[in-house]
Every structure is written in structure tokens, then in C-alpha cells.
Amino acid sequence: MFDRIAGVYDLMNTAMTAGMHHRWRERAADLAELEPGERAVDVCCGTGDLAFELARRVGPAGSVVGCDFSEPMLELARRKAEERGTGQVRFEWADATELPYPDRTFDAATVGFGARNLADLERGVDQLLRVLKPGGRLVILEITQPRRPPLSTFYSLWFDRIVPLLGGIAGDRAAYTYLPESVRRFPSPLGLAELIAARGFERVTYRVLAGGIIAIHSGSRPR
């Protein structure tokens, strides 16, 4: 499914969020608290937008790995990197539940709009913890479902009805019917915070943005 929608992924993100997805990625990258020269990994990187935000923060002396299991998504990310001259970012295939990186490799690990797609969320969080250095930061940016009107009413209309129609126009209605279904299956912001803490992270916090449609979680590996 992700291979099929790679070509329209960026356009649909902009249409679905009125362009706000870029600002949300900026907020997520800020919470990674990266310093120049550090190393970061962006898991489920898609076409690379969050990885590029991380690269801005680590600078030319740092490095960022973006990994995903969709080669068409990765090809688009590599093309963007070449066009932008972002040499400190590399994009490569990886399974988020079996990351091919040594223990204690990265200063920060992020997941932008991909955690809800993991076949085993707990194992994915375990892998993120494993590849972080002691004190390393985790940030997860994800869509969530508002519980109170009027936002809950708007969310239902937009994501359950309009987004699948837009997906149909873009050529893959099934993929954009999957999106709201995946959000409904995903833990609530509190539930995800509890899961992250239970898997070994400390200082776990979250903030809800856009009236309850977006959640950003952060935590750190114990020193």
C-alpha cells in the first residue's frame, strides 16, 4: 500500500493538513533536542521530511539516517536529498521492528506518522530504546482522535469521509480509508505515553496540538 501511494504521499499530506504537517515536524524535531554534530535516526521516514528537519539541527558535522520499508518512498527521499544537497542524511531500507543498527548508536530517534503502522508497536518501541544512547531522546509524532465536539465532529467528517474521497481522486481510495481506521486502532495519547514508559523510557511527556488531532510524545533512555 505504501509503495502504491508514494507518488501522491506529499501532496496528500499537504491537502489533508492544509500544509500544517511541516510545522508539526518542526515541533517534533525541536523536541529531539539535537546538538550540532550529533546522530539521529528517523524510523518510518517516508519521503524524508522529518529527517531533513533533524539534519538542520545536527548540521554538517552530524548525521541522520532515515529508514523505511517502502523503497518507492525511500527513492523519493533520496531524490529530495540530492536536490537539496543534504549530504549528512542517508536513506535506507529497514524494518522498524528489527532495526539493523547497533545498540546505543543514536542521540535521538523519531517516528513521524508511522508508529500506528507498526505490526508490533511494543517491539518497535523496544528497538527505538535499544538503538538510543543513554540519555538519548525519543519523539513520536502521530495523528490522534479528538474526543470532544466540535473537533470530534470535524475529525469524523474530514478523516472518515473527505480524506477517502481525496484518496480516490489521487488514485488509491483504499489507502486513505485505511488512515482513519489505523488511527482508531492506535492507543490514545495517554495510552501511548504509558506504553512508552512501560518499555523503559523515562521523562515521558506528550502534548496535543491542532485541537486534539495531533499528539507529540517524547521521552529519553535512562542514563
C-alpha positions as CSV (number, residue, x, y, z in Angstrom):
1,M,0.0,0.0,0.0
2,F,2.7,2.5,0.9
3,D,4.6,1.6,-2.3
4,R,1.4,2.5,-4.3
5,I,0.8,5.9,-2.7
6,A,4.4,7.1,-2.7
7,G,3.9,9.3,-5.7
8,V,1.0,11.2,-4.1
9,Y,2.1,11.0,-0.4
10,D,3.5,14.5,-0.1
11,L,0.6,16.1,-2.0
12,M,-2.0,14.2,0.1
13,N,-0.2,15.2,3.4
14,T,-0.5,18.9,2.4
15,A,-4.1,18.5,1.3
16,M,-5.2,16.7,4.4
17,T,-3.4,19.1,6.9
18,A,-3.6,22.4,5.0
19,G,0.2,22.3,5.0
20,M,0.5,22.2,8.7
21,H,2.3,18.8,8.7
22,H,5.6,20.7,8.1
23,R,5.1,22.8,11.2
24,W,4.3,19.7,13.2
25,R,7.5,18.0,12.0
26,E,9.4,21.1,13.1
27,R,8.0,20.9,16.6
28,A,8.9,17.2,16.7
29,A,12.5,17.9,15.6
30,D,12.8,20.6,18.3
31,L,11.8,18.1,20.9
32,A,14.6,15.8,19.8
33,E,16.9,18.4,21.4
34,L,19.7,17.6,19.0
35,E,23.0,19.5,19.1
36,P,25.4,20.1,16.1
37,G,27.4,17.1,15.4
38,E,25.0,14.5,16.9
39,R,23.5,11.4,15.3
40,A,19.8,10.8,14.8
41,V,17.6,8.1,13.2
42,D,14.1,8.8,11.7
43,V,12.2,5.5,11.6
44,C,9.3,5.0,9.1
45,C,10.8,8.1,7.4
46,G,8.5,8.0,4.3
47,T,9.7,10.7,1.8
48,G,12.1,12.2,4.3
49,D,10.6,15.4,5.6
50,L,11.2,14.8,9.3
51,A,14.7,13.5,8.6
52,F,15.5,16.8,6.8
53,E,14.3,18.8,9.9
54,L,16.7,16.7,12.0
55,A,19.5,17.3,9.6
56,R,19.1,21.1,10.0
57,R,19.7,20.7,13.7
58,V,22.7,18.4,13.6
59,G,24.4,20.5,10.9
60,P,27.2,19.4,8.5
61,A,29.2,17.7,11.3
62,G,26.2,15.5,12.3
63,S,24.4,12.6,10.6
64,V,20.8,11.4,10.1
65,V,19.6,8.0,8.9
66,G,16.1,7.8,7.6
67,C,14.8,4.3,7.3
68,D,11.6,2.8,5.9
69,F,10.3,-0.5,4.5
70,S,8.9,1.2,1.3
71,E,11.6,1.5,-1.4
72,P,9.5,3.9,-3.6
73,M,9.2,6.2,-0.5
74,L,12.9,6.0,0.0
75,E,13.6,6.8,-3.6
76,L,11.7,10.0,-3.3
77,A,13.5,10.9,-0.1
78,R,16.9,10.3,-1.8
79,R,15.8,12.5,-4.7
80,K,14.9,15.3,-2.3
81,A,18.2,14.9,-0.5
82,E,20.1,15.2,-3.8
83,E,18.1,18.2,-4.9
84,R,18.7,19.9,-1.5
85,G,22.3,19.0,-1.2
86,T,21.7,17.4,2.2
87,G,24.7,15.2,2.4
88,Q,24.5,14.3,6.0
89,V,21.3,12.4,5.5
90,R,21.2,8.9,4.1
91,F,18.0,6.8,3.4
92,E,17.9,3.0,3.6
93,W,15.6,0.1,3.9
94,A,14.8,-1.2,7.4
95,D,12.1,-3.0,9.3
96,A,11.1,-0.8,12.3
97,T,10.6,-3.9,14.5
98,E,14.1,-5.2,13.7
99,L,16.3,-2.2,13.3
100,P,19.7,-3.1,11.8
101,Y,21.7,-0.7,14.0
102,P,24.0,-1.4,16.9
103,D,22.9,-0.8,20.5
104,R,23.4,2.8,21.8
105,T,24.1,4.3,18.3
106,F,21.9,7.5,18.2
107,D,21.4,10.6,20.2
108,A,17.8,10.9,19.1
109,A,15.2,8.7,17.4
110,T,12.0,9.9,15.8
111,V,8.9,8.4,14.2
112,G,6.6,10.8,12.2
113,F,3.2,9.5,11.3
114,G,4.4,5.9,11.2
115,A,4.0,4.4,14.7
116,R,0.4,3.4,14.1
117,N,1.5,1.3,11.1
118,L,3.8,-1.0,13.1
119,A,2.8,-4.6,13.2
120,D,4.1,-4.8,16.8
121,L,4.2,-1.4,18.5
122,E,5.8,-2.7,21.7
123,R,8.6,-4.3,19.8
124,G,9.1,-1.2,17.7
125,V,9.4,0.9,20.9
126,D,11.9,-1.6,22.3
127,Q,14.0,-1.3,19.2
128,L,14.0,2.5,19.5
129,L,15.1,2.2,23.1
130,R,17.9,-0.2,22.1
131,V,19.5,2.0,19.4
132,L,19.5,5.1,21.6
133,K,22.5,6.2,23.6
134,P,21.9,6.6,27.4
135,G,20.1,9.9,27.7
136,G,19.1,9.8,24.1
137,R,15.7,11.3,23.1
138,L,12.7,9.6,21.6
139,V,10.0,11.7,19.7
140,I,6.8,10.2,18.2
141,L,4.6,12.4,16.1
142,E,1.2,10.9,15.3
143,I,-2.4,11.6,14.4
144,T,-4.8,11.1,17.2
145,Q,-8.6,11.2,17.5
146,P,-10.2,14.1,19.3
147,R,-12.9,13.1,21.8
148,R,-15.0,16.2,22.3
149,P,-17.1,18.2,19.8
150,P,-16.8,20.3,17.8
151,L,-13.3,18.9,16.9
152,S,-14.5,15.3,17.1
153,T,-17.3,16.1,14.7
154,F,-15.0,17.8,12.3
155,Y,-12.4,15.0,12.6
156,S,-15.1,12.4,11.7
157,L,-16.3,14.3,8.7
158,W,-12.8,15.1,7.4
159,F,-10.9,11.9,8.0
160,D,-13.7,9.3,7.7
161,R,-15.4,10.9,4.6
162,I,-13.5,13.6,2.9
163,V,-10.0,12.1,3.1
164,P,-11.0,8.8,1.4
165,L,-12.7,10.9,-1.4
166,L,-9.4,12.8,-1.9
167,G,-7.6,9.5,-1.9
168,G,-9.9,8.2,-4.6
169,I,-9.2,11.3,-6.7
170,A,-5.4,10.7,-6.1
171,G,-5.9,7.1,-7.3
172,D,-6.0,5.0,-4.1
173,R,-9.1,5.3,-2.0
174,A,-8.4,2.1,-0.1
175,A,-5.1,3.5,1.3
176,Y,-6.8,6.6,2.6
177,T,-9.7,4.6,4.0
178,Y,-7.0,2.7,6.0
179,L,-5.7,6.0,7.5
180,P,-8.7,6.7,9.8
181,E,-9.0,3.0,10.6
182,S,-5.4,2.9,11.7
183,V,-5.9,6.0,14.0
184,R,-8.9,4.3,15.7
185,R,-6.8,1.2,16.4
186,F,-3.9,3.2,17.8
187,P,-3.6,3.9,21.6
188,S,-4.9,7.2,22.9
189,P,-2.2,9.8,23.8
190,L,-2.3,8.7,27.4
191,G,-2.2,5.1,26.4
192,L,0.8,5.6,24.2
193,A,2.6,7.5,27.0
194,E,2.0,4.6,29.4
195,L,3.3,2.1,26.8
196,I,6.5,4.1,26.2
197,A,7.1,4.4,29.9
198,A,6.4,0.7,30.4
199,R,9.0,-0.2,27.8
200,G,11.8,1.6,29.7
201,F,11.7,5.2,28.7
202,E,11.8,8.0,31.4
203,R,10.6,11.6,31.4
204,V,7.8,10.6,29.1
205,T,5.5,13.5,28.2
206,Y,3.1,14.4,25.4
207,R,1.4,17.4,24.0
208,V,-1.8,17.5,21.9
209,L,-1.9,20.0,19.0
210,A,-4.4,21.2,16.5
211,G,-7.3,21.0,18.8
212,G,-6.7,17.3,19.6
213,I,-5.8,15.9,16.1
214,I,-2.1,15.6,16.6
215,A,0.0,14.3,19.5
216,I,3.7,14.5,20.0
217,H,5.3,12.2,22.6
218,S,8.8,12.5,23.9
219,G,11.0,10.6,26.4
220,S,14.5,9.6,27.0
221,R,16.6,6.5,27.6
222,P,17.8,6.3,31.2
223,R,21.4,7.2,31.7
